[in-house]
Amino acid sequence: MILIVPRRSLNRFVHQLRTRPLPEIRARLHTSCLRYAEKSGKGVTQSSSDANVSVFERLRKEEPRAVTTTQKVVENTKTSFNLLVIVGGLGVILYLVYMVTSELFSKASPTSVFKMAMKKIKSDSRAITILGDNMKGYGDPHSRTRKRLEHQPYEVAGVDYLRVVFHIEGTKRTGVVHCDLKKSDSGWKTRYITIILDGFPQGRISIEDNRLEVDSEDLPEIDYSDIEIKD
């Protein structure tokens, strides 16, 4: 049972506690609590056996209310739901961390291909002569931050490929860079890096072209020992 004491009564009790003896205050408090319980309809009566027992001692001796089966089910459901929310949140965080780390550190990610291509373009003398100085690359020009790189993974004869396209701009001209990579047993290898110039005159700058070498690695070896060459 919980007793709600008004603020004015509490202040009066504190004043009496300072000015009157403790036994008198205890008796008055005991009587006031019983009157309040009778007026509120709690049905509390004072018997002869517990006439000298205070209300606080009675409350301390009361047994805790038994928890019903329904309450147990509700509590277990709340606990299970909270656990599922926590596990789901951890799963989402781990997935985001995996995506970010794979994007930053994977050699075949669009970001890593972009950085590799820009490094080679800035060191190419033909690109510097045609495009100009202070070259900068960016993704989709229609996006808000221009950081979204156009990329397309594809597969040919069971071999994985990756194509990345982005824009480049110099002090003289602009263009579109096309990069293509192939996955081999030793890792990803660059097939070609080409810049297609915008505007007039049209042109193309081949930064790197390894298609003959990279694609020939998958060709089957042919044994010519049994072949006779006649004069």
N, C-alpha and C positions, 0 to 999 in steps of 0.2 A: 504494500500500500504506500503511495506517495502523497505526502501532505504539501499543499501549496500554501505558503504563508505570505500574506500581504506585506508590502514594504513598510506600511505604517506600524503594523504589529511587530515586525522585525526590529524596527528602530526603538519601539517601546521596550522590547525584550533586552536589547543592548543597554538601554538606560537603566533598567532594573538590575541587570547583571552588575553594573558598576556601583549601585547604591544599596542593594539589598543582599542579605546573606544567601548563600548557595542553596541550602535546604528549602527555604521559602520559595525561591525561584523555580526549583525543580518541581515542587508541588503545584505551583500555579501553571507551569507549562504542561504538566501531566493532565490537569483538569481542563485546560484549554483545548488540548488535542482531543480529549474524549468528547467534549462538547461539539467540536468541529466535525468529528466523525459521525456523531449522532445526527447533526443537522443535515449533513450531506447524504444521509441514507445508507451509510456503510454497514449499519447494523452492528456496531461495536459496543459491547457491554462490558462492564467491569464486575467480575465475580469476586467473591470473598477470598478465593485461593490466590488470585494475582492482584490483590489490591495494592500491594507495595511494589509491584513491578512496573517500571516506566514503559512508555510507548516505544522508545528506542530499543529497549531490551526485547520487547515482543517482536519488533520487526527483525531484529537480529536472529531470533530463534525460529522465525518462519522458514519453512522448507522452500527451496526454489521450485518454481512451477515446472512441471514435466513438459518436455518438448514433444509435440505430436508428430505423427508420421508425415503429415502434410508439410509441416515446417521443415522437417529434415529433407524432404524432397526438394522444397524450394531452395534451401541453402545449398544443397548439392548441385542443383541446376545452375545457380548463380556462380558457384565455384568453377563448374565445368565451362560455363560460357566465358568467364574471365580468363581461364586458362587457354581457351581456343583463341581469344582475341590476342593474348600475349604471343602465342605461338605463330599466329598469322602475321602479326606485326614483325616478329623476328624473321620470318620467311621473306617478307617483302624487303626488309633491310638487307638481308644477305643477297637477294637477287639483284638489288640495285648496286650493291658493292661489287658483285661479280661483273655486272654489265660495265660499270665504270672502269674497273681494273682491266678487263679484257679489251676495252676500247683504247685505253691509254698504253698498255704494255704489249698488246698483241702486234706482231709484225705485219699481219695482213688486215688490220683494222683500217677503215677509211682515213682516220686521223693520222696514223703512222705512214700510210701511203702518201697522203698529202704533204707531210713534212719531208719525206724522202724525196719526192718529186721537186718540191720547191728548192731544196738544197742543191739538187743537180742542175735545175734551171738557172739559178742565180750564179752558178759557176761556169755556165756555158757562154762562150764568147759570142756566138751567133745570136743567142737569145738577148744578150745585153745590147748588141748592136741594133737589133730590130725593135725590140720592145722598149729599150731605154733603161735608165737607172731606177732605183727605188721600186723594184717590182714587188707586188703584193698579190697574194692569192686569196680567194674567198669562194664560198659555196653558192647556193642559190641566191641570185641578186634580188629576187622578189620576196625573200623571207625577211623577217624583222632584223635578225642579227647577221645574216649572210654566212652563218657557220654550218648550215646543213649541207653536207656533201652528197652529191648524187653518186650512188654506188650500186652495183649489181653483181652479186655472186651468181655464177652459173657453172654448169657441169657439162663436160664433153668426154664421152667414152670412159666414164667413171673417174675422170680427173677434175679436181676443183680449180676454178678460175675466179678471179675478182677483177672487176673493172670499176675505176673511179674516175669521175669527171668533175672538174672545177674550173673556175674562171681565174684569169691572171691579167694584171694591169700594170703597165709601165708608164714612163713619162712620154713615150712616143706612140705606142699602140697597145691594143688589148687583144686577147685571144682566149681560146678554150683549150684546156689541157686534158688529154685522154691518157690514162694509165691502165695497163693491163698486166696482171700477175698470174702466175701459174704455180700450183702446189706440187712439189715433187717429194721424193723420199728424203732429200736433204733440207727441205723447207720451202718457203715461198721464193720464187725467182721472178724478176721483172722481165716481161716480154718486150714491152715498148713503152716509151713516154713520148708523146707527140703533141705539139701545139698547133692548133688551127687558128690562123689569124683572122680577126674581124675586119670588116670594111674592105676598102680597095687600096692597093691591089691585093688580091687574095694570095694566100701562101700557106706554107706548112713548114714547121721547124721540127726536125727529128732530133730529139735530145738523146734518145737511146733506143736501139732496136736489136734485141737479142732473140728474135723469134726463130731464126734458123737453128741457133745453138740450143735453145731451151726446148723447142718442139722435137728436135731430133733425138732427145734423150729417151723418148718413149718408143722410138722405132725399133722393131725387132732386129736382132742381129742375124745376118744372112751368111751362111757358110758357103764360100765359093770354092772350096777345095775339090768338090766333085765336078766342077764345071771345066770342060776342056775347051780351049781356045784354038781353033784351027786357023792356019795361015791361008 
